[in-house]
Amino acid sequence: MAKLLNEGQIASHLKDLRDWRRTGNEIIKTFEFVDFVRAMGFVNSVALCAEKANHHPDIDIRWNKVTLVLSTHSAGGLTDLDFALARTIDGL
């Protein structure tokens, strides 16, 4: 099982991520696209990365906006898995 991060580790990881914010035991980011088709293309790319990492975000799709929520539910909070996937997603 993945190890929970402490407050200092979480703060350090967040400094390295652009526009991700912490809410409780989750990190969240909303991505905006020109239209629904591009938003869905992004979601499909996220799905492939998430499946490869065996770590899956919660995804909310609102026409041209996609909000991703990351947390390691099995560990009960934030772990390195969440921040690694966030970095991968930011690279898409």
N, C-alpha and C positions, 0 to 999 in steps of 0.2 A: 504494500500500500504506500502511496505517496505521503510524504511528511508535510504537515502543516508548516507554513512559514510564520515567523514572528513579525511583529509590527515593523521593526527596522528593516527586515528583509523585504517586506511588502512595499514599504516606502521607497526603498532603493530600486526595486523592479519598476515601480510606477514612474520614476524619474526617467527611465530609459524608453518609456512608451509614450507615443504622442496621442493625446486626446482620449486615452482610456481613463475612466474614473472609477473610484472604488465606492461601492455601496455595500456596507456590511461585509459579508463573506464572498462578495462577487466583484468582478471588474466588468465594466460595461463600456461599449463604444457604439455610436451610431454612424453609419456610413451613408452618404447621400449620392445618388446617381442621377443621370439625366432622365432616365425613364425606367419603367418596370422591367423591360427586357434586360437592360444592363444590371439592374439590381439582382435579378434572378441568375444571371451569369455569374455574378460575384458569389451568390449563395451556393451555386454548384461548385465553384472553386473552393470555397470554405469547406464544403462537405467532403471533398476529396482530401484536403489537408487534414481535416478532423478524423476521417476514417484511417488515414495512414498513421496518425498519432495515437489512435484509439482513445481519443479525448474529444468529446462532442459539446459544442456550445448550445445554449438555448438561443433560438433565432426567432426574431419578430420582424415580419415583412409588412411594410406599409407603403405601397405603390413604389416610390423611388427611394425609400429609406429602409435600411436594414440595421437592426439593433442586435448586437451579439452580447451575450452574457456568459462569462466564464467563471466556473467554480468547480472544485473537485468534490462532488457530492459525497463520494465514498469516504473522503477524509474529513468532511465537515467544514470545508473552508478553502482557502487559497493555498496552492502548492506551486512548485516550479512548473508543473504541467500547464497550468493556466497561463503563465507568463510566456512560456515557450510557444504555445499555440497563438497567443496574441501577437508575438513578434512575427511568426510565420504568416499570419493573416495580414498584418501590416505590410508585408513584403509582396502581397498579391497585386 
